[in-house]
Amino acid sequence: MSVTVADIKAAQERIAGAVDRTPTRHSRRLSQLTGAEVWVKFDNLHFTGSFKERGALNRLLLLSPEERKRGVVAASAGNHAQALAYHGGRLGVPVTIVMPEGTPFVKIDGTRAHGAEVVIHGLDFTASTAEAHRLRDEKGYVFVSAFDDEGIVAGQGVCALELMADAPDLDALIIPIGGGGLIAGCAIAAKAARPDIRIFGVEAAMYPSFSARRRGETPKCGGATIAEGIAIKAVGDIPFALAEPLIEDVLVCQEEDFEKAVAFYATLEKTVAEGAGAGGLAALLAYPERFKGMKVGLVLCGGNIDARMLAVVLNREMVRERRLIVYRILGDDRPGMLSAMAAVIGGLGGNIIDVVHNRLALDVPAKGAEFDIMVETRDSAHADEIGRALRDKGYALRMGQDFAS
């Protein structure tokens, strides 16, 4: 078992012209935000929206004519599925994909649109993989792992060849880890170009499979993470063996870190990232002291996020920044009460988004009402200013975790 930089360069030549060479750009905004010099590899700009195209196409091109005729089967939460479906369709290779329940609709629809047969089976990637193996044995398909395959690893390493060519002076790369194919290929390629470059992995706290295996522990994995693209209970044997000696550290991030990273990519870089795709930035936000002053490369490895989930994440970030806040006010239930409160809020430039009356709460007087007024503010200081003005006018603001203090 071995993947060398020569294998990665051969994959680069093999897929040339069929997979986009995505841009790498210096981000002044993210650099100001994090204290590092940040370079972003925009792999969300691939035709299927993620880095997976390189590995999928390389692996398909390595099939024999007889294997192409039989077709392939894979288990995937979406990005490997779309890449395999798209390039399988181009090459005339039948593709069957098994996806776990709860896979985002955008990934399911995208896979079907490229002509693959989609089977929804299992609550997680492990169960989907077992079903894919069953179909392989029953139908005679070739199983193409999303990560535990030398051809896949070699293809994914092309990402780092491109990144290092565009930004040769990087001090470190921060790369999300699911099954490990991307970080294994990129670590091999990056270290060949610059032996002293530091490689860091990123995992979701709900699925710390690589870091647990490093410690010789059984990983405790489970839960609905926004980073479903790296929600893998067991890192692949091949990528682990290849990457483990080359990785300096694996940084585990919480859900809030991934949400913030998705939001910052949208608001600062004006680009769309899915949870897993934003993993590098999530780690930079969670561990800024580790990278302060360093030249850091981030692989924005995917942008396939449901529009509804993106909207939820952006609104949640507004709540965290107190630019979207609910004032809960106890007042008399009489005509003009709401308009008077609205006049205070509007007079200070607050934008009322929603109002909810509650007349049935038993801790509210029968002749009173509880008003939840959702307001868009400029920032936290503006939120406090509005809250003080409401109190100064005699309105009783109730305390709560998500309400003005």
N, C-alpha and C positions, 0 to 999 in steps of 0.2 A: 504494500500500500504506500503510494507516494504521489505527491503532486509537486512539481517543480516549477520554477519561473519559466522554464522552457515550455512546459505544458500550457501554462497560462498564455504565453506569447503565441503558441500554436493555435489556441482557442481564439485569440484576438484576430489572427489572420483568417481563421475558419468562418467567423461570424461577420467579418467586415462587410459593410454595405447592406446588411440585413437587420442590424440593430443600431439604433441611433447612438452617436457619441455625445453624451449629455455634457452640458457645460459645468465648469467649476468657477465660482465667483467669490471674491472677497466680500464679506458683508460688514459694512461699516456700522450698521445699526446693531447687529448681534455682537459685534466687537465692543461697542460702547456699553451694551447691556451686561455682558459677562466679564469684561476685563481681560479677555484673551483676544488674540488676532484670529478671527474666525473665517475659514474658507468652507464653502458649502458645495458639495457635489449634488447637483439637482437630478437625481435618478427618478424623481417623480414625473419627469418629462418624457420618459419612454412612452411608446405608443400604448402599451397596456398599463402604464402608470406605476411601474416599479422596476427595481434592479433585476428581477428574476429572468428577464428575457435573455440575458447573456448565457446563463447556465442552461436554461431550457433548450435554446437553439443549439448550443454546443453539444449537449447530450443527444439531441435528436439527430444531428449530423454524424454522430458516431455509431448510429444503428446500422446494422447490416440490411441489405435489401429485403431479406426474409423477415427480419424483425419489424421493419417499417410496414410490411404488409399485414402482420399480425396486429399492430396497433399497440398503444401504450396505455397504462393506467397509473394514476397518481392520487395521493391524498393531499389535500391542500386547503388552507383557510381562505385562499383566494388569489394571491398574487402569482404563485407558481402555476396555479390552475390556468389563469388567463394567459400567461406567457406560453405554457405548453400548448394550450388550445389554439392560440394565434399562429404560432410557428408550425404546429402540427398541421393546421389547415393549409398553410402556405405550401408545405412539403407533401401534402396528401397522406399524412399519417393519421389514422383514426385515434382519437383521444377520449378517454373516459376519466372523469374526475369525481372523487368521493370527497364531499365537504361535510364538516360537522354542523350540527344544528346550531343556529345562531350566527352563522356566517353572514356578514353584511350583504344586503340585497345587491348593492352596487357590484360586488365581486361575483355573486352568483349570476346576475344578469350579464355581466361582461364576459364570463366564461362561456355561457350558452350562446352569446352573440357571435363568438368566434367559431362556433360549430361543434363544440365538445358536448358529449353526453354527461350530464351532471346527476350524480346520485347523492342525496342528502342522507347521511347515516352517522349516528353516534353523537354523543354529547361533547366530545373533544377530539383533538387531532389523533390521539392514540387509538380510539375506537374507529375513526375513519381509516386509519392506516391498516388496521386489521381487516376491514371490509375490502380495501383495495387489494390486499394480499389474497383474500378469498377469490375475488374476481380474477386476479392474475392466474390462480391455479385452475379456476373453473373455465375461463374463456381463452387462456393461452396468451394473455397480454404480456408485454414487457413492463415490469414495474419500474417507474422512474421516480426515485426519491426526490423530495424537495431540497434535500441537503446532504444526505448520507451517500454520496456518489462522487467518485473522483472527477468524472466529466462535468458534473454540476459545479464542484469546487473550482475547477480550472476556469470554467466560464465566468464564475463570479469574480475571480481574481482580476479579470480585465478591468473591472471598476477601478481598482487601485493603480493599474498601469496608466489609465487615463488621468486619474487624480494627481499622481506624482509627476506626470508630464506637465500638467497645468500649474501645479504648485509644488515645485521640487524642494522648497526650503522648510517644509512642515516639520514641526517638532513632534507632533502626535496625531494619531487618528483615533476617533471615537466611533465605534461601529456597533449597531444593535446585534444581539445574539438571540436567535430562536433555536433552530437546529444546528447553526454554526457554519453553514456553507459560505456565507458572505465574509465573515471575519476570518475564516481559515484561508480562503483564496486571497483576500486583501492583505492579510498579514504576510503571506509568502511573497507576494508581489512587492509590497512596500519595503519589506526588509531587504529584498534583493536590490532595490534601487537605493535604499539608504539604511544601512545596517543599524544605525543608532536611533532610528525613529521609534517612538514609544507607541504601543498598541493597547488601547483600552476597549473593553467590551461593555455593553449595556444590557441589563436584563430587567424585566418587570418583577417587582417584589412578589407577585403572585406565582411567577414561574421562574425561579432561580436555578434552573437545571444545570447550567454550566458551572456556576460558582459552587454549587453543592457537590458536584462530581469532583471538582478540584480539591475539595476538602475531604473527599472520601466518604461523603454522606449521601443518604438517599434524599433526593429533593422532595420538599413538601409543596406540591403545585395544585392549583385549582382556583376557580373564581372567574368572574366576568371582567376581564381587563379591557381597557380601551386599546391596548397594544396587542390585539388578537393575532397579529401577524407574527409575533414572537412568543405566543402562548404555547410553548412546547414543553411537555413534561420530561422528555429525555433528549438531551443533545445527541447528535449523530456520532457514532463511533469514529468514523473517518475524519470528520472535521475536528472533533475533539483532539484526536491524536496529533493532527497537523497543527492546530492552533495553540494548544495548551502551552507548549514551550515558548511561543512567540508573544504571548499576551502578558503585559505587565500586571494588569488588574482588571477585575470585572466589577463595574459599578451598578448597584441595584437601585432602581428608581421606583418611587411611589406613583400612584395614579395621578395625583396632583401635578407631579413633575411632567408627565406625558401631556396632560391637558394644557398646562402652561406653554409647553413647547409647540403644540399644535396651534395654539392661539397666537403665539409670537411669530411663527412662520407666516400666518395669515395676515397679521396686522403690521408687522415690520418688513418682512420679505415679500409680501403680496403673493404668496404661493401657498398651495394646499398640501398639507402633510397628513397622512394617517398617523394613528398613535405610534405604531412601531417605527414608521418612517421618521418620526420626530425624536427617536430615542437618543441620538447623539446630542442634540440640543438639550433634551431633558437632563442628561447627565451633567452637561456643562452648567445648567441652571442649579442643579442639586449639589454639585461639588465645585463651586467656582474657585475655591482656594487651590485646588489641584492643578489648575490650568492658567492661573493668572499670569499674563505676560507671555504666554507661549503661543506659537503659531499652530493652530489646531484645525484639522480637517474633519468635517462632519459629512457623513453620507446620508443625505435625505433620501432614504431608500424606497419610499413609496408614498403615493398620494391618493390611494383608493379608500376614501372615507365617505360614508353616507352623508348626504346633505343635511339630514335631520341631526345626525350626531355632531357634525361640524357646527351647526347652529347652537346645539346644546352646549358644546365646549366653549364657544365664543361668549355665550350668555353667562356661563358659570365663571368665566374669567372676569367679566364685568362685575359680577357679584363679589369676587375676591378683591377686586380693586375698588369696591364700593362706588362704582360708577352706575350700578343698578342696585337700588336699595328699597326696602319696604319699611315705611313708617307705620307702625301700629298705634292707632290713636283711639282712646276711649272718650266718647263725647255724647252729648244729648242727641236724641233722635228727633230732630226738628228741622223744618224747612230752612234752607240756607246754610246749614252747618257745613256740608261738603264744599259748597262754593266758597265759603270763607277760608277753609283750609287750603283749597286750591289756589286762592288768591295769594296766600303767603308763599306757597311753593313756587307758583309761577312768577311772582314778583322778584324772586331771587334767581330766576333762570332755570329752575328745575322743570323737567319735562315729565308730566304724568303719563305713565304707560298703562296702568290698570288700577281699578278700584274695586275692592270687595267689601260689602257690608256684612256684618255678622250680628244679628239681633237675637240669636238663640243661645249664645254662650251663657251658662248659668252664673258665671262670675261677673256678668255685665248687668247693671240695673235694668229693670223691665222697661223703663222709659229712656234707656240709653242704647247705644250701638257701638260696635267695635269696627273701626275703619282700617283696612289694610290698603295703603296707597303706595303703589310701586312707582318709583321715580328714577329717571335717568339723570345723573349728575355729571359734573365735569371730572371730579376726583374725590378723594376721601375728605379733604378739607371742605369742599363744597357741600358734601353730604352732612358734615357736622354743622356747617353754617345754617343749613335749612332746618336741621333738628333743633338747634338753639332758638331759631326764630319761631318755630311752632310752640316751643315751651314758653317763650316770652309772651306769646299771645294767649297763654293760659291753657293750651291743649295738653292733655295728659298722654305722654308717649310711654307705651309699655316697653319693657326691656325684652330682648330675645336674641338668640344667637345670630340671626340673620338680619337684625334690625338696627337702626341707628342707635348709637350710644349717647 
